[in-house]
Amino acid sequence: MIAPANPPRMPDLDYAAIDAAIHRGIHDAVLNRARLGFPVSVWRDGKVVMLTPEEVFAEEEADRIAR
């Protein structure tokens, strides 16, 4: 197969905006799961750790205060 002379060019993407959107989505999903009363699995120090909803909300509050 012969390659086209002018292949389509990928648009310039704003990778920082993509990363921020993914981060927001994960953050929202974690908080929604905690609001429903379910534990949340996170990766800490090379292990999976289960956080209770109360622990999730405490960390969220600490992060909010730190900002």
C-alpha positions in Angstrom: 0.0 0.0 0.0 1.3 3.5 -0.8 1.1 6.1 1.9 -0.8 9.3 0.9 1.3 12.3 0.0 -0.5 14.5 2.6 -1.5 12.3 5.6 -4.1 13.8 7.9 -2.5 15.8 10.8 -3.5 15.2 14.4 -4.9 18.3 15.9 -2.9 19.9 18.7 -4.4 18.7 21.9 -4.4 20.4 25.3 -3.0 17.6 27.4 -3.2 19.6 30.6 -6.9 20.1 30.1 -7.4 16.4 29.3 -5.5 15.4 32.5 -7.5 17.9 34.5 -10.8 16.5 33.2 -9.8 13.0 34.0 -8.7 14.0 37.5 -12.1 15.8 38.1 -14.0 12.7 36.8 -12.1 10.4 39.1 -12.5 12.8 42.0 -16.3 13.0 41.4 -16.6 9.3 41.1 -14.8 8.7 44.4 -16.9 11.2 46.3 -20.2 9.8 44.8 -19.2 6.3 45.8 -18.5 7.6 49.4 -21.8 9.5 49.4 -23.6 6.3 48.7 -21.9 4.7 51.7 -19.5 2.4 49.9 -15.8 2.0 50.7 -13.3 3.4 48.2 -10.2 1.5 47.1 -7.1 3.6 46.7 -3.4 2.8 46.0 -1.1 3.7 48.9 2.5 2.8 49.4 2.4 0.0 46.9 -0.8 -1.6 48.3 -4.6 -1.3 47.8 -6.2 0.3 50.8 -9.9 0.5 51.5 -11.1 3.8 52.8 -14.4 4.2 54.6 -16.7 7.0 53.4 -15.8 9.0 56.6 -12.1 8.7 55.7 -12.8 9.9 52.2 -14.7 12.9 53.4 -12.0 13.7 56.0 -9.3 13.6 53.3 -11.4 15.7 51.0 -11.8 18.3 53.8 -8.1 18.3 54.5 -7.3 18.8 50.8 -9.8 21.6 50.5 -8.3 23.4 53.5 -4.8 22.9 52.2 -5.7 24.7 48.9 
